[in-house]
Structures are given as structure tokens and as C-alpha cells.
Amino acid sequence: MSQSPFAESTTPQLVHKPADYTFTSLLRDRVSEDPERIFAEYKDATGAWVPVSRATFQEDVSRAAKGLIAMGIAPTQTVGLQANTRYEWVVLDFAIQAAGAITVPVYPSSSAHQLAWIREDAELAMLIVEDDAMAAAAHDLTPAPRILVIDGSEEPALDVLAEAGAIVDDATLLAASADVRAHDVATIVYTSGTTGRPKGVALSHRAFVEHSLNGAAHSEFGTLAHNDARILLFLPLAHVLARHIEILALACEAVIGFAPTHKTLASDLATFKPTWLMAVPRVLETFYNVVDERTGGGIKQKLFRWSAFVARKVDEARVRRGRHGIVLRAQMAIANALVLNKVRAALGGNLRHIVCGGARLVPRVSHFYGGLGIAVMEGYGSTELAGPMTVNPPTDVRVGTVGYPYPGGSVRIAEDGEVLAQGPNMFVGYWKNPEATAEVVTDGWFHTGDLGSIDADGFLTITGRKKEILVTAGGKNVQPASLEDAIRPYALIQEVVVVGDGKPFIGALLSLDETMLPGWLKSKGLPSMSAAEAAQHATVREHIQHIIDQANLLVSRAEAIREWRVLPRELSEKYEEMSASLKVRRKQVEAHFADVIDGIYAKV
């Protein structure tokens, strides 16, 4: 890793693969090295984890790939894949690659409008969906592609493909991908996006395969995925970061566990016992808030909060001095015995690392997990960068930063503060949209749209979004991210959107977390009430004002939130106010709640 005088951070590339090295090459090599090594585990109908060896995985991939060829899928054609995180998803992904075709992931939650756009833009030759409901929506497409269903009322997709592929020999299968090269498009990932129509991000085999191999070879990052590592994956595989983990698990010696939904996360942690997992900040914040809420208030809640405080102090001491004094050690021993060991058990007992990205994680949450002995490694990336661009090393987590580049990658700060990036993971371009590609790529550098800084050791810190700076009527530039990140982690808050562009002062829209609300009300001795009723209750409003006041301490008076409103409902992906990766679509929110924003400024 090096730091230049021009605010640039680079980590040397460790692995260089030949021009013909692809998804299929990686699978072939890993099977030849150790065919019986466990690659993955999935849950059967009883909830038991079923192991799958590398050799078995390759056999499943080959049968499915032959079926795709038999059904007429030709090299460079596109195949859509819409399903939750499950073993079949990865089999089909590698099978599509083995057939020389291109995988087009579709979020399970995608709307009919989004699906229709992807079908048209990517020209899907086939769409493989998870269940009958998704199949019914797909049949409304015009023209409808060939549709297979993984787990529905008709014959399962893998069985259909295996039967169809019985007539295809091994030589034909090998020929299908023989001409594929590392720089060729392997997948088109449609950005969940926070504005406008989704763009198809074309990513090469190299962006996934060589990038993952470099991560696995790194002295710091690679330690996560070796030494009997177990990765629990519950984020949707349509998300590019989850896809990177899919390849990374094969690139090294980790066992990947597929959890189709976050709703079973508690039991999956207990039974799969991961050594590390990948999560967005909201998952980590929610776990903390749920534990706090389930104490039921009173002395148990006070004990948990004291223990969490001690855990944070222990991790803060680690950051400052690398050790802590005798009093803090004694307090930690008590906290461990009474509370924290139970929290570790609830996380599976073996969890040591959490890779966290997608948004900023507030330091107090990171320090809480750090005090448990779980390194929260914040990272940074995007769809255009095939997932991770930078990440904190497990032995040197610097809270508040997103780490330094993956091997072979570089990040640079432009004159206006924008983060630029390049590396083997960089996208080929936007699908059939060279104009949009030219807008974000200059001299081989991808313009991320994020603002940041690089410290003397090459660690990157993200400070906000270039396009989300608000300029008040008085000419004050305000970056809403710092305020929003300070407010969002509280149990009562589902989301927050800071407003005020062109207005005389800064305001905020808040939505209450309807899942956490009943427990919060009970802990305060308040009766059950709806979110709309809670928004008007004096105690609730007093608590929200306290949250706002604490956030305002982080900014100047001109940047502080002066007025706020509670929205009548949660923000929803259903109304396209949230992306599938749980990012707020600011313009959609502002359009849907324009009357509420007008109310904030009505008295001015």
C-alpha cells in the first residue's frame, strides 16, 4: 500500500491471471485442487444444514449448463435470475457462465415496471425465477421470455435443465465457453439506484474472479476466508457485494451458508455458527436495538446498557493505546459474565469479523461489536466496482474510515473532493449506454460521486455525496449525510431525510420504525398505538427532539435541523422510496411528501 502526495492510495496487485481465465476456469481449478472440500451449505426442509462439496457443485453446474444449451441458450445471450439467496442461485449463475452466456440478476423485490425495463434493455432470452408469484409477474412481460421456476408448482428448474441437457455431451459444453475471455461481460447488474431508471452495469469475468483471487491472497483480507472460515450470506445475490462473496468463497477455503431471508437470521446464526458475515449498518443497529428492547426495561435494560457502555470503552481503549487498565478489565469481566457472553452466543458464538458497507456506521455501534471481540470492517465500493473497493484490515480497524484499497486497486481524491477509483474490478461500462459511461469515466478513473479524504496511511473516509449537497437560501452548503447518519441508528427511527435545498433553513423528514415501536412504547410505560398516533404523542415527540438535538451538536448552527416532521408511514421499497439495497431515493421521497416539506416552511 502506498500514499502519494496527490491524495492517492494504492495497494499492489498480487494475482495476475491469463486472458482466458473466467468463472469456469476458477471452478475447474478449485475442484482439481480438492474435489471433496466443502464449498457451501444450504438448509433442507427441516432446517438442517446440508453440505455440498466442490465436486458436487461442479456436477450440478454442468447439468444445468447442458440444459441451458439444449434449450437454445447461445454464447453472449442474457439469462435473468430472480430469486432470494439460495444454493440454486449460485448453481445457475455458474451454469450460465459455463454456457458462455451472461447472467442478469434481478432483485426478488423488483417491481413489474423494473422487471419490464430489464427484460427490454438486456433482451433476456430466458428468465429463471424462484416461485410461482414471480413467474406470474414474468408472464405479463411483452414479449415474455422462456420462464423456469426454481421452487414452484411445476417441475423445479434444475430438474428441467438436467433432463433437457441429457442429450448434450461434455465436448459441446466445453466448446460453449471456449472463446470467453476475462475481459468479456459476465454479468449485467442493474443498479437499484437512488435516482432515475436503473442502468445496466456490465461487469467482466476479471472484475469478479481476479478481484476475488487478489482479496484471498492478501495477508490481511485473505485471513477472513481461510482457516476453516464460515460465511453466512443473507443479503440478496442480486447485490454485487453478495456476488463477490459467492466468488470469494470459491476462490479460497471458506464455507458459504445460504440464508434465503433475514427473518430467520437469529436461528441461522445459532445453527450455522459463522466466523464472519457481511451486513449493512441497519442490520447491526437493529440487532443492538432488538437486544435492548427485549430486556423488557427496568434493571435488565440498565444492566445491558451498562455492559454495552463498557464494551465500547474497551474497544475505544484498544484504538487509543492497544490495551486497557485494571478497572476497565474488571468491569469487562463482570459485563461478560452477566450480559456480553449471552450476546456473543446469540451471534453464533464463533463470529469474529463483520464486513460492513452500503452506508456509514456510527462509531458507537462499531465500538460495541469491537468490545465483543468482533472486528467490524467497514468497506466501500459500488456496483460499477464489482463490490468492494476498499476495506478495513481485520488487525487494524480504524473506526470511521472505510479502509484502504483491495490489491490492484487505487483510490484518488479529485480537486473538488470526489473519490475516484480504478482496478481490475472496474466495470466495462453501462450496457448499451456509452454516453452515460463517458460521464463517469475519465482517463481510466471511475468518478464515484462520493466525497472523501485519504489519511497519511492511505485509509479512505467517505464524507458525503457530491450530488446531495444542499444549498440553503442563505448560500450555506450542507452535507445531509452527517445528520442522517447520526439520527438513523436510534431504535425509534426507521429512516430520516434531511431537506432544505434553496430553503431558509434545514429541516428533516422522519419515519418511525413500526417493528420497533411496540417494544419502545412498552419500555416507556406507554400504551400501544399506531405510528400515526405515536407521531403526535408528547413523550414520543420529546424523545425525537432529543435525538435531533444530539445530531445538531455535530454541525454548526446554520447546518442544524430547525424543524422536523414525522411521516404518516414508513418509507418503502414498494413505492420506490427505498432501493433494494436499502438506500433512500431522496427525490422520490421529496416528491411523495412535498406537502409535508411545504408544511415545514409554511410559517416562513
C-alpha positions in Angstrom: 0.0 0.0 0.0 1.3 3.4 -0.9 0.3 7.1 -0.3 1.2 9.7 -2.9 1.4 13.4 -2.4 -1.7 13.7 -4.7 -4.1 12.1 -2.2 -4.0 8.7 -3.8 -3.9 5.3 -2.1 -2.8 2.1 -3.9 -2.4 -1.5 -2.9 -0.2 -3.5 -5.3 -1.8 -6.3 -7.2 -0.9 -9.8 -6.0 -2.5 -12.1 -8.6 -2.4 -11.8 -12.4 -4.4 -14.3 -14.4 -4.2 -15.0 -18.1 -6.6 -13.5 -20.6 -8.7 -16.7 -20.8 -9.3 -17.0 -17.0 -13.0 -16.9 -16.2 -15.7 -18.1 -13.8 -15.5 -21.6 -15.3 -11.7 -21.6 -15.0 -11.8 -20.8 -11.3 -14.3 -23.6 -10.7 -12.3 -26.1 -12.6 -9.1 -25.2 -10.7 -10.7 -25.4 -7.3 -12.2 -28.8 -8.0 -8.9 -30.2 -9.3 -7.2 -29.0 -6.1 -9.6 -30.6 -3.6 -12.8 -32.0 -5.0 -14.2 -33.1 -1.6 -13.7 -29.9 0.2 -17.0 -28.4 1.3 -17.9 -25.3 -0.7 -21.4 -24.5 0.6 -24.2 -25.5 3.0 -27.9 -24.9 2.5 -31.0 -25.6 4.6 -33.2 -28.5 3.8 -37.0 -28.7 4.6 -36.3 -29.5 8.2 -33.9 -26.5 8.7 -30.8 -28.8 8.9 -27.7 -27.6 7.0 -26.7 -29.8 4.1 -23.0 -29.7 3.0 -22.1 -29.5 -0.7 -18.6 -30.4 -1.9 -16.8 -28.6 -4.7 -17.1 -31.7 -6.9 -20.9 -31.9 -6.3 -21.3 -28.2 -7.0 -19.4 -28.7 -10.3 -21.7 -31.6 -11.3 -24.8 -29.5 -10.6 -23.4 -26.6 -12.6 -22.5 -28.9 -15.6 -26.0 -30.5 -15.7 -27.7 -27.1 -15.6 -25.3 -25.6 -18.2 -26.0 -28.5 -20.6 -29.7 -27.9 -20.1 -29.4 -24.2 -21.0 -27.5 -25.2 -24.2 -30.2 -27.8 -25.0 -32.9 -25.1 -24.6 -31.2 -22.9 -27.1 -29.2 -20.5 -24.9 -26.2 -19.4 -27.0 -23.0 -17.7 -26.0 -23.4 -13.9 -25.2 -27.2 -14.3 -24.8 -28.6 -13.0 -21.5 -30.4 -15.0 -18.8 -32.3 -13.3 -16.0 -32.1 -14.8 -12.5 -34.6 -13.6 -9.9 -34.5 -15.4 -6.5 -33.6 -15.0 -2.9 -30.2 -16.1 -1.6 -30.1 -19.8 -2.1 -27.8 -22.6 -3.4 -29.7 -22.9 -6.7 -28.9 -19.2 -7.4 -25.1 -19.9 -7.4 -25.5 -23.1 -9.4 -27.5 -21.3 -12.1 -25.1 -18.3 -12.1 -22.1 -20.6 -12.8 -24.1 -22.6 -15.3 -25.0 -19.5 -17.3 -21.3 -18.7 -17.4 -20.4 -22.3 -18.4 -22.8 -22.0 -21.3 -21.0 -18.9 -22.5 -24.0 -16.7 -21.7 -24.4 -13.6 -19.4 -26.2 -13.6 -16.0 -28.6 -10.7 -15.4 -29.5 -10.7 -11.6 -33.0 -9.3 -10.7 -33.8 -8.4 -7.1 -36.7 -10.6 -5.8 -38.4 -7.3 -4.7 -38.2 -5.7 -8.2 -41.4 -4.1 -9.3 -43.2 -5.1 -12.5 -42.0 -1.8 -14.1 -38.4 -2.5 -13.2 -38.6 -6.1 -14.4 -40.1 -5.0 -17.7 -37.3 -2.5 -18.2 -34.6 -5.1 -17.5 -36.3 -7.6 -19.9 -36.3 -4.9 -22.6 -32.9 -3.4 -22.0 -31.0 -6.7 -21.5 -33.0 -8.6 -24.1 -33.4 -11.6 -21.9 -33.5 -14.9 -23.7 -34.7 -16.7 -20.5 -35.8 -15.8 -17.1 -35.4 -18.2 -14.1 -37.4 -17.2 -11.1 -37.9 -18.5 -7.6 -41.6 -19.2 -7.2 -45.0 -19.1 -8.8 -45.7 -15.5 -7.8 -42.6 -14.3 -9.6 -43.4 -16.5 -12.6 -46.9 -14.9 -12.8 -45.4 -11.4 -12.9 -42.9 -12.5 -15.5 -45.6 -13.9 -17.8 -47.0 -10.4 -18.2 -43.8 -9.3 -19.9 -44.1 -8.5 -23.6 -42.8 -10.5 -25.2 -42.4 -13.0 -22.4 -39.0 -14.8 -22.3 -38.8 -18.6 -21.6 -39.5 -18.9 -17.9 -38.3 -21.6 -15.5 -39.2 -21.8 -11.8 -36.8 -22.9 -9.1 -39.3 -23.9 -6.4 -42.9 -23.8 -7.6 -45.9 -25.9 -8.5 -44.2 -27.1 -11.7 -41.1 -29.2 -12.1 -38.1 -27.5 -10.4 -35.8 -25.6 -12.8 -32.7 -27.6 -12.0 -34.6 -30.9 -12.8 -35.9 -29.4 -16.0 -32.5 -28.4 -17.1 -30.9 -31.7 -16.1 -33.5 -33.6 -18.2 -33.1 -31.3 -21.2 -29.3 -31.4 -21.0 -29.0 -35.2 -21.1 -28.5 -35.0 -24.9 -25.6 -32.6 -24.6 -22.1 -34.1 -24.3 -19.1 -32.8 -22.4 -17.3 -31.6 -25.6 -20.2 -29.4 -26.5 -20.3 -27.9 -23.0 -16.6 -27.1 -23.1 -17.0 -25.5 -26.6 -19.7 -23.2 -25.3 -17.3 -21.2 -23.2 -14.1 -21.9 -25.0 -13.9 -18.4 -26.6 -14.9 -16.5 -23.5 -12.1 -14.2 -22.2 -11.5 -12.5 -18.9 -12.4 -9.1 -20.2 -15.7 -10.3 -21.7 -19.0 -9.4 -20.0 -20.0 -12.0 -17.4 -23.0 -10.2 -15.9 -25.2 -7.1 -16.3 -26.2 -5.8 -12.8 -28.9 -3.2 -12.9 -28.3 -0.6 -10.2 -31.0 -0.4 -7.7 -30.3 3.3 -7.9 -31.4 6.3 -5.9 -32.5 8.3 -8.9 -33.9 7.6 -12.3 -34.2 4.5 -14.4 -31.8 1.7 -13.4 -28.6 1.4 -15.6 -27.2 -1.9 -16.6 -23.6 -2.2 -15.2 -21.6 -4.5 -17.4 -19.0 -6.4 -15.4 -16.3 -8.7 -16.8 -15.2 -12.1 -15.5 -12.0 -10.4 -14.4 -13.9 -7.9 -12.2 -15.1 -10.8 -10.1 -12.6 -13.6 -10.5 -9.3 -11.9 -10.5 -10.6 -9.3 -7.9 -11.6 -12.1 -5.5 -8.3 -14.0 -6.0 -6.4 -10.9 -5.0 -8.5 -10.5 -1.9 -7.9 -14.1 -1.0 -4.2 -13.7 -1.5 -3.8 -10.6 0.7 -2.1 -11.1 4.1 -4.9 -9.2 5.9 -8.1 -9.6 3.8 -7.3 -13.2 3.0 -7.3 -14.3 6.6 -11.1 -13.9 6.7 -11.7 -16.6 4.1 -9.1 -19.2 5.2 -8.6 -21.3 8.3 -12.0 -23.0 8.3 -13.9 -19.8 7.8 -17.7 -19.9 7.6 -19.6 -17.2 5.9 -23.3 -16.7 6.4 -24.8 -14.9 3.4 -28.3 -13.4 3.8 -28.0 -10.4 1.5 -29.6 -10.9 -1.9 -27.3 -12.3 -4.5 -28.6 -9.7 -7.0 -26.5 -7.3 -4.9 -23.0 -7.1 -6.3 -21.3 -7.3 -2.9 -23.0 -10.6 -2.1 -22.0 -11.8 -5.6 -18.4 -11.0 -4.7 -18.7 -13.2 -1.6 -20.0 -16.0 -3.8 -16.8 -16.0 -5.9 -14.6 -15.3 -2.9 -15.8 -18.4 -1.1 -14.8 -20.5 -4.1 -11.5 -18.6 -4.5 -10.3 -19.6 -1.1 -11.2 -22.2 1.6 -14.4 -20.7 3.1 -17.7 -22.5 3.5 -20.6 -20.3 2.5 -24.0 -20.7 4.1 -27.1 -19.6 2.2 -29.8 -17.9 4.3 -32.8 -17.0 2.0 -34.2 -14.3 4.3 -33.0 -12.1 7.1 -36.2 -13.1 9.0 -34.5 -16.3 10.1 -31.2 -14.7 10.9 -31.3 -15.3 14.6 -31.8 -19.1 14.2 -29.3 -19.2 11.3 -26.6 -17.6 13.4 -27.2 -20.1 16.1 -27.1 -23.2 13.9 -24.6 -22.2 11.1 -22.2 -20.6 13.6 -20.4 -18.3 11.1 -16.9 -16.9 11.7 -17.8 -13.9 9.7 -20.6 -12.3 7.9 -21.4 -9.3 5.7 -24.1 -6.8 6.6 -25.3 -3.3 6.0 -25.3 -0.9 9.0 -29.0 -1.2 9.5 -28.7 -4.9 10.4 -26.1 -4.2 13.1 -28.1 -1.3 14.5 -31.3 -3.4 14.5 -29.6 -6.3 16.3 -28.4 -4.0 19.1 -31.8 -2.3 19.3 -33.7 -5.6 19.5 -31.4 -6.9 22.3 -32.0 -3.6 24.2 -35.8 -3.8 23.6 -36.0 -7.5 24.7 -34.6 -6.7 28.1 -38.0 -5.5 28.9 -36.8 -2.4 30.6 -36.0 -1.9 34.3 -32.8 -3.3 35.8 -32.2 -5.7 33.0 -32.1 -2.9 30.4 -29.9 -0.8 32.6 -27.5 -3.7 33.0 -27.4 -4.3 29.2 -26.8 -0.6 28.6 -24.0 -0.5 31.2 -22.4 -3.6 29.7 -22.6 -2.1 26.2 -21.0 1.1 27.5 -18.2 -1.0 29.0 -17.7 -2.9 25.7 -17.5 0.4 23.8 -14.9 1.8 26.3 -12.8 -1.4 25.9 -12.7 -1.0 22.2 -12.0 2.7 22.4 -9.1 2.0 24.7 -7.8 -0.6 22.1 -7.8 2.1 19.4 -6.1 4.7 21.6 -3.5 2.6 23.5 -3.8 -1.0 22.4 -4.7 -2.0 26.0 -6.9 -1.0 28.9 -6.5 -0.5 32.7 -7.2 -2.7 35.6 -10.6 -1.1 36.4 -11.9 -1.4 32.9 -10.7 -5.0 32.8 -12.6 -5.8 36.0 -15.7 -4.1 34.6 -15.4 -6.0 31.4 -15.2 -9.3 33.3 -18.5 -8.5 35.1 -20.1 -7.4 31.8 -19.0 -10.6 30.1 -20.3 -12.8 32.8 -23.7 -11.1 33.2 -24.5 -10.0 29.6 -22.0 -10.0 26.8 -21.3 -13.7 26.7 -25.0 -14.2 26.0 -24.9 -11.6 23.2 -21.9 -13.5 21.6 -23.9 -16.7 21.9 -26.8 -15.1 20.1 -24.4 -14.3 17.2 -23.4 -17.9 16.9 -20.5 -18.0 19.3 -17.8 -18.0 16.7 -18.3 -14.7 15.0 -15.0 -12.8 14.8 -15.4 -10.4 11.8 -18.2 -8.4 10.1 -17.7 -6.7 6.8 -20.0 -3.7 6.7 -20.8 -1.4 3.8 -23.5 0.4 2.0 -23.8 3.3 4.4 -21.9 4.9 7.2 -21.9 3.0 10.5 -21.9 5.3 13.6 -18.8 4.8 15.7 -20.7 3.8 18.9 -22.2 0.8 17.2 -18.8 -0.3 15.7 -17.2 0.0 19.1 -19.9 -2.1 20.7 -19.2 -5.0 18.5 -15.4 -4.4 18.8 -15.8 -4.7 22.5 -17.3 -8.1 21.9 -14.2 -9.1 20.1 -15.9 -8.8 16.7 -14.0 -6.6 14.2 -16.4 -4.5 12.2 -14.5 -3.9 9.0 -16.2 -1.1 7.2 -15.6 -1.0 3.5 -16.6 0.9 0.4 -17.5 0.1 -3.2 -20.2 0.3 -5.7 -21.9 -1.8 -8.5 -19.5 -0.3 -11.0 -16.6 -1.6 -8.9 -17.9 -5.1 -8.6 -18.4 -4.7 -4.9 -15.5 -3.9 -2.6 -13.0 -1.2 -3.5 -11.6 -0.6 0.0 -12.0 -2.3 3.3 -10.5 -2.0 6.8 -8.0 -4.8 7.6 -9.1 -7.1 10.4 -6.0 -6.3 12.6 -6.2 -2.6 12.2 -9.8 -1.4 12.1 -10.0 2.3 12.0 -13.5 3.3 13.1 -14.9 6.0 10.8 -12.8 5.1 7.8 -13.6 2.5 5.0 -10.1 1.2 4.9 -7.6 1.0 2.1 -7.8 -0.5 -1.5 -8.1 -4.2 -2.4 -4.9 -5.4 -4.1 -4.6 -4.0 -7.5 -6.9 -1.1 -6.7 -6.3 2.7 -6.4 -8.4 5.5 -5.0 -7.7 9.1 -5.6 -9.3 12.4 -4.3 -10.1 14.9 -7.1 -9.6 18.6 -6.7 -13.3 19.0 -5.8 -13.1 16.2 -3.2 -14.7 13.5 -5.3 -13.5 9.9 -4.8 -12.0 8.4 -8.0 -11.2 4.7 -8.3 -9.6 2.1 -10.7 -8.6 -1.5 -10.6 -9.2 -5.0 -12.0 -12.7 -4.8 -10.6 -13.8 -1.8 -12.6 -16.8 -2.2 -14.9 -16.7 -2.5 -18.6 -19.3 0.3 -19.0 -23.1 0.9 -18.8 -24.9 -1.6 -21.0 -25.8 0.0 -24.4 -25.2 3.4 -22.9 -21.7 4.8 -23.9 -22.8 8.3 -23.2 -23.6 7.5 -19.5 -20.2 5.7 -19.3 -18.3 8.6 -20.6 -19.9 10.8 -17.9 -18.3 8.8 -15.1 -15.1 7.5 -16.6 -12.1 9.9 -17.3 -8.6 8.7 -18.2 -9.4 5.2 -16.8 -10.7 6.5 -13.5 -14.3 5.9 -12.3 -15.9 9.0 -10.7 -17.9 7.6 -7.8 -20.0 10.6 -7.0 -18.9 10.3 -3.3 -16.8 12.9 -1.4 -13.9 11.7 0.7 -10.4 12.1 2.1 -7.4 9.9 2.4 -5.2 10.0 5.5 -1.4 9.6 5.7 -1.7 5.8 5.9 -3.9 5.5 2.8 -7.2 4.9 4.6 -10.2 6.4 2.9 -13.0 8.3 4.7 -16.3 9.0 2.9 -17.8 12.4 3.9 -20.9 12.6 1.7 -22.4 12.5 -1.7 -21.3 15.1 -4.3 -24.9 15.5 -5.7 -26.6 15.5 -2.4 -25.1 18.8 -1.0 -27.9 21.1 0.0 -27.5 24.8 -0.5 -29.8 26.9 1.7 -31.3 30.2 0.5 -28.6 31.9 2.6 -25.9 30.2 0.5 -24.8 27.7 3.2 -23.6 24.3 1.8 -24.9 21.4 3.9 -24.0 17.8 3.6 -27.0 15.9 4.8 -25.3 12.6 5.4 -23.7 13.5 8.7 -27.0 14.5 10.2 -28.9 11.5 8.8 -26.2 9.0 9.9 -26.4 10.4 13.5 -30.2 10.1 13.6 -30.9 6.8 11.8 -29.4 4.3 14.4 -31.9 5.1 17.1 -34.5 2.3 17.7 -37.5 4.5 17.1 -36.3 5.8 13.7 -36.7 3.8 10.5 -35.3 6.5 8.2 -34.5 10.2 8.0 -34.2 12.6 5.0 -32.7 16.0 5.6 -34.2 18.7 3.4 -33.6 22.4 2.8 -32.2 22.9 -0.7 -33.0 26.5 -1.6 -34.9 27.0 1.7 -34.1 29.4 4.5 -33.1 26.6 7.0 -32.6 22.9 7.3 -35.4 20.6 8.1 -35.9 16.8 8.3 -38.5 14.1 7.5 -38.5 11.1 9.8 -40.4 7.8 9.6 -40.9 5.7 12.7 -39.8 2.0 12.8 -43.1 0.2 13.1 -41.4 -3.0 14.1 -39.5 -1.5 17.0 -42.3 0.9 18.0 -44.4 -1.5 20.2 -41.4 -2.5 22.3 -40.2 1.1 22.7 -43.7 2.2 23.8 -43.8 -0.6 26.4 -40.4 0.2 27.7 -41.6 3.8 28.4 -44.8 2.6 30.1 -46.9 3.9 27.2 -50.0 2.2 25.7 -50.0 0.6 22.3 -50.6 3.0 19.5 -50.2 3.3 15.7 -47.2 5.1 14.2 -49.6 8.0 13.2 -50.8 8.2 16.8 -47.2 7.9 18.2 -46.1 10.8 15.9 -48.4 13.1 17.9 -47.7 11.8 21.4 -45.8 14.2 23.6 -43.4 11.7 25.0 -42.5 10.4 21.5 -42.0 13.9 20.2 -39.9 14.8 23.2 -37.7 11.7 22.5 -37.4 12.6 18.8 -36.4 16.2 19.7 -33.7 14.8 21.9 -32.4 12.8 19.0 -32.4 15.8 16.8 -30.6 17.9 19.4 -27.9 15.3 19.8 -27.4 15.3 16.0 -27.3 19.1 15.8 -24.3 19.1 18.2 -22.2 17.7 15.3 -22.8 20.6 13.0 -22.8 24.4 13.0 -25.9 26.4 13.9 -26.5 27.2 10.2 -26.4 23.5 9.3 -28.6 22.3 12.2 -32.1 20.9 11.8 -34.6 23.6 12.9 -37.9 21.9 12.1 -38.9 18.3 11.5 -42.0 16.3 10.7 -42.8 12.6 11.3 -44.2 11.0 8.1 -47.5 9.1 8.2 -45.9 5.8 7.3 -42.5 4.0 6.8 -40.6 4.6 3.7 -41.0 1.7 1.4 -39.3 -0.2 -1.5 -42.9 -0.8 -2.7 -43.3 2.9 -3.5 -39.7 3.1 -4.8 -38.7 5.3 -1.9 -36.0 2.8 -0.9 -33.7 0.9 -3.2 -33.4 -2.9 -2.9 -30.1 -2.3 -1.1 -32.0 -0.1 1.5 -30.7 3.2 0.3 -33.1 6.2 0.3 -34.2 7.5 -3.0 -34.2 11.2 -2.0 -36.0 12.6 -5.0 -38.8 10.1 -4.7 -39.3 10.9 -1.0 -39.3 14.6 -1.7 -41.9 14.2 -4.4 -44.2 11.9 -2.4 -44.1 14.1 0.7 -43.9 17.5 -1.0 -46.9 18.7 1.1 -45.1 17.7 4.3 -42.0 19.6 3.3 -44.1 22.6 2.4 -45.5 22.5 5.9 -42.1 22.8 7.4 -41.5 26.1 5.7 -45.1 27.4 5.7 -44.5 29.9 8.5 -41.5 31.5 6.8 
